[in-house]
Amino acid sequence: MRALVRGLASTFADAICIESPVQPIDVQLAQQQKHAYVELLKSLVHEVIEIPADNKHPDSCFIEDTAVVVGRTAIIARPGAASRLGEEVPVAEALQKLGLEVKRLEAPATLDGGDVLQLPGTNLILVGLSKRTNAASVEQMQAHLPNHRVVGVSVDHGLHLKSPLTALDSTTLLLADVEAGRALASRLAALPELAGFKRVMVPDAVCANVLLPSDRDVIMQTGCPESEAVLEALCLDRGLALHKLPRMTEFVKADGALTCCSILLPEAT
Ligand code: CIR
């Protein structure tokens, strides 16, 4: 696996904060937290490639939202927040240079990558129908990915589908036991495609969003001992290595999840 990340804008303090209580962002602390994230990723993937910061786009470090990589295909997103339009341009160029087959979503589709959950070990891709992502993007994603099943799921609360939900592996979904996670749990219960997945709730909003830099490694954020204990037990049971990253408080203030700061590129790419 390789990872694409983006430098932190000097304007990061102006990032969109809608879901979390507004608190001033300490950009220097954010730099340190981002550095720790990248260093941990470097120890777990073959290469981390960094696209330079873009000070005109305060949210541009949230690179996950700008493209979805599925195998050798990169689908370039159309960010759902007007202030984020354009962030995807250098990301598309980088993915093209890396040899991926680049496809684009076209208007009226809008999509943030944080709304796209690929379920490991299956050809199923869930797309959250949220404030940022619409049904046209589901149709276009499906057309670009004929060997996958792309299924839209309504996101009634919170920013993105993956804010309170990720997959731990091909058997287990993690959900945050908060309003957004509970609402999604009932939406997911109605999907026959997910019948084979066990659903595990963790108490903390931040801890259900884990990053999988390989099929053996899981990264989570600290800050909730109860959630950490749940993840420890799950990982032990599955032979997965759990890596704990000190909570990225400044990113959480801007509604960012752990997955949001990278795009993972499978090895063949
Ligand atoms: C936004 O509102 O777009 C950013 N402040 C946060 C984006 C977080 N993205 C993600 O978790 N995938």
Boltz pocket constraint, residues with backbone or C-beta under 6 A from the ligand:
constraints:
  - pocket:
      binder: B
      contacts: [[A, 15], [A, 16], [A, 17], [A, 18], [A, 59], [A, 62], [A, 64], [A, 65], [A, 81], [A, 84], [A, 113], [A, 114], [A, 115], [A, 160], [A, 254], [A, 255], [A, 256], [A, 257], [A, 258], [A, 259], [A, 260]]
      max_distance: 6.0
